[in-house]
Amino acid sequence: MSDQNTPPGPQFPGQGGAQYPPQYQAPNAPYEQVQMGGGWQPEAPKPKRGKLIPIVAALAMVLVVAGGGIFAYGKLNGGKQPDTVLPGTAIGYLRVDLNPSAGQKLAALRFLMKFPSAKDKLKLTGDKDDLRQKIFEAIKADDDDLKDVDYAKDVEPWLGDRIGLAALPPADAKKKEPSLVFAVQVKDEKAAAKAMEKGPKEADDPVYAFTDGYMVVAETKPELDSAIATAKTSPLADNTQYKADLEKLGEPGFATLWADFAGLTKVVGEMGPAKVNPIGNGSMAAALRFDAQYVELKGFVRADQEIVAKASDASELVTKLPDTTAAAISVSGVDSSIDTVWKNLEKTGEIGEIVQGFAEQTGLKLPDDLKALLGKNLSLVVDKDASAGPKIAARLETDPAKAEPVIAKLTTLLRQQSPVQVPIETAKDGDTLVVSTDKEYAAKILENGNLGNSESFKLALPDVSGATGIAYVDFDGLNGALEAMGEKSNADVQALRSAGMVARNTGNFEGEFTLRVVAK
């Protein structure tokens, strides 16, 4: 865990909280604030943004692309986490830690080196690369507004180890979108302020201020004022639910994601055509971690109601699929999950009308026909062999006598609406019904296979016990199927071996999930 004590940085004249040079002081403000200069989006008439935005984007790319494989042989400062300077009213939070363990940094860098475009674009050479500089230089090469920004002189001297992004409820009653506030750790406030002032200024540039070792950035002054004032007395780090979730999550890895479902759903509902909350009140936390061969996102969900079925048959479904499977999704307890979701949908007028309109158009009785079709357990499968056209199948554990009339209705609708006549073939045995685009493949899916013994499967999904839902992709198989249909994947996709996702119901209205992507 990082040291929580930060050495005092340079001090400047000013009052309260963070200190600034006189030219940056905001009169009658509890902290100092400046407008950021410079534009990073040259296309007119889009509003221009300050130089901080590409720099923040560079750090975000470290999360997505490199996961923090930075300074594999160096030491970075400790200090407070971003959640100490962001408001406890946050409904979503993303933290990127650029100073994880040396082993994790090295693993991330080696994982990234497996992808040709990343290696070429970032000009990677080996384990000692400074990815912060590599990523910044790549962004700079494509952005004329950064041509005068030198990483060694203008960025490296002040850029710290961590970045946080909080999504907050709209600050203005007239605004539907959430407010976004960044917190970037800084080592030298004066150097950071100087870098931010490079380039021309625009009236609508975001604003920023320094506080407790961080530069906090918001779109408008009221949003910045509110965020910093709230964080002073009630930071996210003291949010009861957030603290409990992070404690349960354990090792935070390179990045941490956290979300408050009630807050997010309210905002999304205000933005969209209908207010819907299919998962009730609850939260989610996840951590991104690396191995030299794979990247993994692992987390959990808490709710105030059952969000997924308690059934745990997905492992039996997916492991017995054919070993020629290129991609598959298996879900257990489908019928009970439909009941749970449907009850929530019925509470929303707009969604209910849409569903009713679809039922009238198709002649389906919902949700009964949907439950009869999908049954208790469901697997969707794509085969590697596409030489005679794609082989796709759905294996349904249901009552064929009830499901077949629904299939007939949907088949008729498909042939009426689609210009392409897709072949529909079926095979059945007892309480299992297979619907496929190929008759022989339907019979093959009906039999027991040994996908679970595949090495690529085991690397992507090392533990599928007790799973409610499982997804799997064999990239070599998928690439082969695409090539048979005249499509070709790029070199980066060809560098991937497999991917898997598993979800479980762990009881007490909680669930856990793991997503792993494996490289060759």
C-alpha atoms as one frame of an Amber mdcrd trajectory, in Angstrom:
protein
   0.000   0.000   0.000   1.328   3.443  -0.817   2.629   5.754   1.849  -0.072
   8.241   2.857   2.374  11.005   3.857   3.307  13.467   1.142   6.327  15.768
   1.526   5.293  19.440   1.528   5.437  20.965  -1.924   6.344  24.536  -2.903
   4.215  27.218  -1.260   2.982  30.416  -2.907   1.198  33.507  -1.621  -2.524
  33.050  -1.154  -5.120  32.144   1.415  -6.500  28.829   2.655  -6.071  25.305
   1.288  -3.764  25.168  -1.709  -1.380  28.035  -2.434  -0.781  29.892  -5.741
   1.319  32.531  -7.402  -0.430  35.949  -7.142  -1.510  35.989 -10.800  -3.566
  32.813 -10.240  -5.414  33.917  -7.129  -9.211  34.039  -7.287 -10.483  36.942
  -5.118 -12.977  36.110  -2.372 -12.617  32.369  -3.016 -11.805  29.662  -0.469
  -9.118  28.357  -2.820  -7.360  29.627  -5.926  -8.685  28.930  -9.394  -7.492
  29.565 -12.939  -8.828  29.135 -16.438  -6.972  26.605 -18.541  -5.604  27.789
 -21.827  -5.128  26.012 -25.129  -7.362  23.984 -27.402  -7.060  20.285 -28.105
  -9.937  19.775 -30.539  -9.100  21.727 -33.706 -12.391  21.022 -35.463 -14.626
  24.097 -35.534 -17.020  24.993 -34.068 -16.379  22.608 -31.146 -15.325  24.425
 -27.965 -11.604  24.232 -27.323 -10.223  22.613 -24.217  -7.066  23.208 -22.230
  -3.858  21.259 -22.437  -4.810  19.261 -19.381  -7.392  17.242 -21.277  -4.927
  15.445 -23.599  -2.658  14.856 -20.623  -5.550  13.332 -18.665  -6.430  11.319
 -21.764  -2.877  10.005 -21.807  -3.233   8.770 -18.265  -6.578   7.193 -19.103
  -4.893   5.394 -21.995  -2.378   4.007 -19.526  -5.351   2.396 -17.775  -6.976
   1.030 -20.905  -3.919   0.085 -22.909  -1.052  -0.368 -20.499  -2.684  -0.676
 -17.135   0.077   1.220 -15.419   3.143  -0.561 -16.763   5.165   2.484 -15.923
   8.595   2.951 -14.417   9.164  -0.781 -13.984  12.510   0.028 -12.399  11.785
   3.283 -10.618  10.264   4.684  -7.469   7.345   7.107  -7.475   5.909   9.265
  -4.736   3.282   7.973  -2.335   0.589  10.290  -1.030  -3.147  10.466  -0.721
  -5.549   8.711  -3.034  -7.817  10.764  -5.360 -10.887   9.748  -3.333  -9.688
  12.055  -0.526 -10.138  15.178  -2.686 -13.287  14.152  -4.587 -16.823  14.536
  -3.153 -18.598  11.792  -1.221 -21.681  12.518  -3.351 -20.051  10.737  -6.313
 -22.242   8.207  -8.121 -19.335   6.757 -10.080 -15.569   6.702  -9.630 -12.512
   5.571 -11.575  -9.015   5.517 -10.068  -5.806   4.771 -11.950  -2.739   4.020
  -9.828   0.464   4.440 -11.785   2.568   3.088  -8.935   1.538  -0.538  -8.323
   4.038  -3.260  -7.444   7.128  -3.653  -9.617   6.050  -7.149 -10.667   2.652
  -5.929 -11.793   4.182  -3.042 -13.761   6.532  -5.405 -15.543   3.713  -7.856
 -16.320   1.589  -5.057 -17.772   4.376  -3.789 -19.988   5.112  -7.280 -21.304
   1.409  -7.833 -21.984   1.247  -4.596 -23.952   4.309  -5.538 -25.994   2.337
  -8.449 -27.470   0.173  -6.075 -29.550   1.843  -4.843 -32.770  -0.070  -1.561
 -33.089   0.638  -0.567 -29.479   4.282  -1.488 -29.822   4.581   0.483 -33.060
   2.450   3.475 -32.089   4.109   3.913 -28.705   7.573   2.965 -30.007   8.071
   0.441 -27.238  11.525  -1.087 -26.956  11.599  -3.090 -23.721  10.917  -3.457
 -20.016  12.512  -0.137 -19.055  10.270   2.049 -21.245   8.606   5.020 -19.550
   5.076   4.521 -20.827   3.815   7.846 -19.510   6.221   9.588 -21.841   5.608
   7.120 -24.682   1.838   7.618 -24.522   2.094  11.386 -24.224   4.395  11.593
 -27.240   1.978   9.445 -29.278  -0.907  11.793 -28.444   1.255  14.831 -29.137
   2.110  13.525 -32.613  -1.588  13.620 -33.553  -2.474  16.939 -31.859  -1.077
  20.226 -33.174  -2.178  22.029 -30.021   0.440  20.070 -28.062   3.336  20.887
 -30.364   4.841  23.347 -27.891   4.428  21.036 -24.884   7.595  19.165 -23.983
   7.088  16.117 -21.773  10.429  16.366 -19.974  10.059  20.111 -19.299   6.296
  20.681 -19.089   4.772  17.425 -17.823   7.166  15.050 -16.071   8.282  17.562
 -13.386   4.777  17.871 -11.931   2.843  14.742 -12.920   2.166  12.480  -9.946
   1.243   8.836  -9.625  -2.547   8.795  -9.585  -5.612  10.089 -11.339  -9.242
   9.926 -10.263 -12.467  10.695 -12.089 -15.751  11.175 -10.253 -19.213  11.332
 -11.815 -21.439  13.582  -9.712 -25.181  14.283  -9.751 -25.936  17.277 -12.023
 -24.977  20.485 -10.210 -27.626  22.475 -12.086 -31.298  21.478 -11.943 -31.578
  22.291 -15.653 -28.713  19.941 -16.530 -29.469  16.248 -17.005 -25.957  14.939
 -17.577 -23.725  14.094 -14.612 -20.886  16.451 -13.761 -17.395  15.035 -14.273
 -14.558  16.077 -11.994 -10.921  14.984 -12.412  -8.259  14.814  -9.709  -4.670
  14.527 -10.963  -1.880  14.057  -8.445   0.853  16.669  -8.808   4.402  16.843
  -7.496   4.920  20.551  -8.212   1.893  22.887  -8.287   3.822  25.820  -9.742
   5.139  23.710 -12.650   1.669  22.262 -13.259   0.057  25.718 -13.335   2.716
  26.952 -15.754   2.118  24.002 -18.084  -1.643  24.534 -18.012  -1.252  28.140
 -19.111   0.489  27.276 -22.355  -1.464  28.088 -25.488  -4.404  30.421 -26.204
  -7.249  30.773 -23.711 -10.932  30.226 -24.475 -13.939  31.501 -22.535 -15.338
  28.014 -22.017 -12.086  26.318 -20.973 -12.462  24.024 -17.948 -11.247  25.392
 -14.631  -8.902  23.865 -12.086  -7.505  24.377  -8.605  -4.910  22.720  -6.416
  -5.778  21.079  -3.135  -3.967  18.559  -0.938  -1.467  17.496  -3.580  -3.977
  17.241  -6.421  -5.122  19.366  -9.320  -8.926  19.183  -9.401 -10.557  19.962
 -12.739 -14.191  20.649 -13.623 -16.090  22.048 -16.577 -17.433  25.117 -14.785
 -16.565  27.244 -11.761 -19.750  26.336  -9.813 -19.026  22.638 -10.325 -15.430
  23.080  -9.201 -16.442  25.180  -6.179 -19.045  22.641  -5.119 -16.783  19.613
  -5.627 -13.870  20.964  -3.607 -16.062  22.388  -0.830 -17.923  19.081  -0.448
 -14.708  17.051  -0.497 -13.278  19.171   2.321 -15.986  18.028   4.740 -17.286
  14.849   3.122 -14.786  13.189   0.767 -15.553  10.025  -1.175 -12.999   8.212
   0.980 -15.415   8.645   3.935 -18.514   7.456   2.036 -19.786   4.484   4.080
 -20.851   2.321   1.135 -17.727   3.132  -0.852 -15.455   2.261   2.078 -17.225
  -1.064   2.633 -17.030  -1.928  -1.068 -13.329  -1.098  -1.373 -12.553  -3.131
   1.744 -14.383  -6.129   0.289 -12.642  -5.675  -3.074  -9.179  -6.050  -1.568
  -6.062  -5.333  -3.634  -7.023  -2.381  -5.894  -4.635  -3.237  -8.725  -3.835
  -0.724 -11.440  -7.322   0.671 -11.521 -10.467   0.643  -9.436 -14.033   1.145
 -10.651 -16.910   1.938  -8.308 -20.547   2.816  -8.956 -23.653   3.643  -6.952
 -26.561   2.071  -8.839 -29.310   4.262  -7.421 -27.476   7.478  -8.288 -26.411
   6.336 -11.743 -29.830   4.966 -12.627 -31.498   8.208 -11.605 -29.197  10.231
 -13.852 -29.504   7.803 -16.768 -33.284   7.803 -16.349 -33.366  11.583 -16.532
 -31.237  11.522 -19.677 -33.169   8.761 -21.441 -36.739   8.250 -22.591 -37.783
   6.274 -19.523 -36.993   5.989 -15.853 -35.992   2.418 -15.163 -34.092   0.827
 -12.308 -33.758  -2.888 -13.117 -31.243  -3.517 -10.324 -32.652  -1.368  -7.517
 -30.330   0.200  -4.964 -26.836  -1.164  -4.685 -23.261  -0.728  -5.785 -20.459
  -2.262  -7.808 -16.697  -2.360  -7.316 -14.030  -3.876  -9.552 -10.253  -3.914
  -9.902  -8.083  -4.234 -12.998  -4.991  -6.432 -12.625  -2.322  -7.768 -14.983
  -0.286 -10.884 -15.612   2.306 -11.103 -18.373  -0.138 -13.325 -20.306  -3.512
 -11.769 -19.453  -5.414  -8.788 -18.119  -8.231  -9.377 -15.648 -11.115  -7.301
 -14.313 -12.561  -8.786 -11.136 -15.338  -7.391  -8.978 -18.646  -7.802  -7.233
 -22.147  -6.346  -7.143 -24.380  -5.616  -4.151 -28.123  -4.994  -4.506 -31.313
  -4.797  -2.481 -32.999  -7.492  -4.530 -32.064 -10.625  -6.463 -30.357  -9.384
  -9.623 -29.398 -12.745 -11.125 -30.836 -16.204 -10.665 -29.535 -18.440  -7.905
 -29.130 -21.274 -10.419 -25.531 -22.390 -10.935 -25.681 -24.688 -13.955 -23.765
 -22.562 -16.461 -20.544 -24.531 -16.038 -22.354 -27.767 -16.978 -23.751 -26.064
 -20.053 -20.617 -24.493 -21.483 -17.982 -27.128 -20.651 -19.935 -29.794 -22.576
 -20.155 -27.790 -25.789 -18.095 -28.984 -28.810 -14.365 -28.253 -28.755 -14.843
 -26.600 -32.171 -16.612 -23.698 -30.443 -15.356 -20.245 -31.426 -17.629 -18.299
 -29.066 -20.313 -19.160 -26.552 -22.574 -17.681 -23.883 -24.278 -19.881 -21.299
 -26.796 -18.648 -18.745 -28.654 -20.630 -16.093 -31.900 -19.730 -14.350 -33.119
 -17.758 -17.357 -36.829 -18.140 -16.605 -36.549 -16.805 -13.047 -34.306 -13.960
 -14.226 -36.966 -12.960 -16.744 -39.522 -12.759 -13.923 -37.247 -10.473 -11.897
 -36.484  -8.145 -14.784 -40.107  -8.081 -15.952 -41.378  -6.890 -12.594 -39.075
  -3.892 -12.822 -39.986  -3.166 -16.441 -43.672  -3.110 -15.545 -42.998  -0.207
 -13.186 -42.004   2.023 -16.104 -44.781   3.316 -18.321 -42.702   4.112 -21.412
 -40.892   0.760 -21.478 -44.167  -1.044 -20.872 -45.722   0.594 -23.911 -42.765
  -0.389 -26.100 -42.971  -4.001 -24.934 -46.727  -4.068 -25.473 -46.296  -2.719
 -28.997 -43.744  -5.420 -29.796 -46.066  -8.111 -28.436 -48.933  -6.905 -30.613
 -46.723  -6.761 -33.706 -45.310 -10.261 -33.252 -48.329 -11.984 -31.757 -46.248
 -13.064 -28.763 -47.607 -13.249 -25.251 -44.994 -11.680 -23.012 -43.294 -12.643
 -20.810 -44.798 -16.164 -20.968 -43.693 -16.924 -24.539 -40.211 -15.609 -23.795
 -39.920 -17.939 -20.793 -41.260 -20.856 -22.807 -38.716 -20.200 -25.557 -35.584
 -19.660 -23.468 -36.488 -22.082 -20.714 -34.405 -22.690 -17.610 -30.944 -22.729
 -19.174 -29.606 -21.255 -22.405 -26.425 -21.513 -24.491 -25.658 -19.492 -27.624
 -22.813 -20.982 -29.688 -20.759 -20.098 -32.793 -18.610 -22.762 -34.466 -15.102
 -22.302 -35.879 -16.117 -23.792 -39.240 -17.791 -21.189 -41.453 -16.679 -22.583
 -44.813 -20.313 -23.163 -45.856 -21.659 -20.167 -43.979 -21.714 -19.317 -40.262
 -22.816 -22.104 -37.935 -24.762 -20.602 -35.049 -26.924 -22.424 -32.534 -28.999
 -21.890 -29.410 -29.284 -24.799 -26.992 -32.388 -24.392 -24.818 -33.307 -26.461
 -21.784 -37.057 -26.082 -22.027 -40.265 -27.861 -23.003 -39.971 -28.259 -26.804
 -43.767 -28.536 -27.146 -44.129 -25.007 -25.703 -41.067 -23.505 -27.342 -41.614
 -24.673 -30.931 -44.767 -22.558 -31.545 -42.838 -19.477 -30.379 -39.990 -20.355
 -32.736 -42.477 -20.667 -35.582 -43.828 -17.160 -34.904 -40.337 -15.659 -34.761
 -39.229 -17.522 -37.892 -42.207 -16.146 -39.830 -41.457 -12.622 -38.596 -37.762
 -12.973 -39.503 -38.532 -14.084 -43.034 -41.006 -11.240 -43.484 -38.656  -8.553
 -42.197 -35.211  -9.731 -43.351 -33.994  -9.554 -46.961 -31.675 -12.488 -46.200
 -33.315 -15.865 -45.788 -31.560 -17.392 -42.781 -31.943 -21.198 -42.544 -33.601
 -22.351 -39.309 -33.061 -25.971 -38.268 -33.979 -27.705 -35.020 -33.050 -30.825
 -33.077 -34.472 -32.032 -29.767 -34.021 -34.661 -27.113 -36.183 -34.790 -24.005
 -36.193 -31.321 -22.388 -33.481 -29.942 -24.691 -34.170 -28.067 -27.921 -31.503
 -26.798 -30.317 -32.184 -24.108 -32.918 -29.414 -23.650 -35.503 -28.497 -22.344
 -38.933 -27.199 -25.810 -39.871 -28.945 -29.176 -39.386 -25.771 -31.183 -38.716
 -24.522 -28.550 -36.298 -27.829 -28.674 -34.406 -27.338 -32.411 -33.879 -23.736
 -31.831 -32.807 -24.751 -29.260 -30.178 -27.302 -31.721 -28.819 -24.493 -34.132
 -27.999 -21.983 -33.688 -25.156 -18.638 -32.164 -26.154 -15.428 -31.398 -24.274
 -14.857 -27.647 -24.617 -14.029 -27.491 -20.912 -10.838 -29.504 -21.534  -9.494
 -27.031 -24.067  -6.306 -25.274 -22.927  -7.502 -21.921 -24.282 -10.748 -22.334
 -22.352  -8.943 -23.167 -19.106  -6.615 -20.176 -19.443  -9.518 -17.759 -19.921
 -11.839 -19.466 -17.423  -9.766 -21.227 -14.749 -12.735 -21.531 -12.376 -16.325
 -21.884 -13.624 -17.748 -23.706 -10.602 -21.107 -22.449  -9.385 -21.441 -20.017
 -12.294 -24.751 -18.409 -13.210 -23.402 -17.037 -16.486 -20.339 -17.709 -18.627
 -19.046 -16.159 -21.853 -16.106 -17.464 -23.875 -14.236 -16.516 -27.058 -11.524
 -18.503 -28.849  -9.895 -15.804 -30.975  -8.095 -18.213 -33.327 -11.388 -19.976
 -33.983 -13.259 -16.716 -34.402 -10.606 -15.324 -36.735 -10.810 -18.487 -38.824
 -14.586 -18.199 -39.086 -14.301 -14.556 -40.142 -11.696 -15.338 -42.787 -13.953
 -18.064 -44.215 -16.583 -15.354 -44.692 -14.139 -13.008 -46.409 -13.268 -10.929
 -43.357  -9.819 -10.601 -41.828  -8.993  -9.569 -38.292  -6.175  -7.138 -37.585
  -2.807  -8.025 -36.089  -3.830  -6.994 -32.578  -6.794  -9.380 -32.531  -4.522
 -12.089 -33.901  -2.279 -11.549 -30.873  -5.130 -12.642 -28.586  -5.688 -16.264
 -27.620  -8.964 -16.337 -25.701 -11.254 -14.435 -23.363 -13.756 -15.457 -20.739
 -16.238 -13.951 -18.329 -17.903 -15.708 -15.395 -20.614 -14.461 -13.018 -21.945
 -16.030  -9.814 -24.723 -15.392  -7.346 -22.981 -15.484  -3.965 -26.137 -14.988
  -1.865 -27.504 -12.115   0.212 -28.331 -10.175  -2.976 -24.663 -10.169  -3.983
 -22.807 -11.483  -7.002 -19.236 -11.628  -8.291 -17.761 -11.495 -11.771 -14.410
 -11.955 -13.521 -13.425 -10.937 -17.051 -10.086 -12.213 -18.367  -8.437 -11.599
 -21.760  -5.504 -13.876 -22.625  -2.766 -13.037 -25.123  -0.581 -15.528 -26.987
